[in-house]
Amino acid sequence: MLADSLRGRPEARLALATAAFAEALGWRLAREARLRALTRDGTLLAVAADARWADQLRALAPALLERVNARLGAGAAVALEVRVGPLDPR
C-alpha cells in the first residue's frame, strides 16, 4: 500500500493525513473543510468554511479521528482543532 511505503517519510506525513482526513469527511463535508496541518503530537488542525461546518466537524471529531487512524495507524491523530476561515481553492 502506498501509505505504508510513505509513512516513514516526514515530508509525506501531511499529504497522507490530508488524504485520510478528506476520505474520513466524505465528499459533502470535504467541500466545506480542509486539513491545514498535523502537529508532531498528532493534533489535526482543520479549517471550516463557516461556524456551522466547524460545529459539525467538532461533533464528528471522535469518528473522524477513528477513520484517520484506520488509514494512518493507531495514534497518528489524537485530537482535532477546528477554526473558521477561508478554504483554499481546489
N, C-alpha and C positions, 0 to 999 in steps of 0.2 A: 504494500500500500504506500502511496506517495507520502502520506502524513508520517508514516513510520520512518521513511528514509530521510525526511526533512526535519524531524523532531529534534535532532541533536544540533541543528544549525541555528544559532541565535538570530541571524538575520531573517530566517523563515518563520520565526515564532509568531510575529504579529500577523503575517499572511495566513498562517494556519488558523489562528484564533479568529481572524476576521471571517474566513470561510465557514468555520464551525458555528460562529455566532449568527451569521446570516441564515445558515441552514436551520439552526435552532429556532430562529424567529419565524420562519415560514415566509412565503412570498409577500403576504399582505403587510405584516409588521415590518419586514425588511425594507419596505418602501418608505417607512416613516422613522427609521432609526439606523444608526451606524455605530460600529465599534471604532473608537479612536485609539485605544491603547490597551495593552495588557501589562500591568506593572510586574515587577520582579516578585512581589508577594502573591501574585495571582488574582489581583483585582481587575475586572473588566471595566474599562471606562467607556461609556457609551453616550451618544448624543441622540436626543429625540427631537422631532420636528416641533412639537408643542407640549404643553403641560399634560394634556390628556394622554398622549402617547407615552410620555415619561412615566405617568402613573401606571399605565398598562405594563410597561417594562418592569417597574418595581414590583408590581403584583405577581408577575410571572417569573421573578428572579430565581426562586428555587428550581423550577422546571428548566429554565434556560441554562442555569449552571450545570444541572444534571446532564442535559443534552450536549453542552460544550465539552464536559468532562468525558462523556462517552466517546467523543471524537478524538480528544487530545490526551486522554489518560486521567486517571483519578487524581484529583488535587490540582490540576492545571489551572482551574478557575475556582476561586474560593469566595468571591464577592462580586457584586455588580453595583457600580456607581453610575447614576444616570443624571445627565444635565440636559437642559433645553437649549437648543441652538440651531444654527443653520446646518443643513446637510450638504455635504459635498456633492456635486453633480456626478451621476453615474455615467 
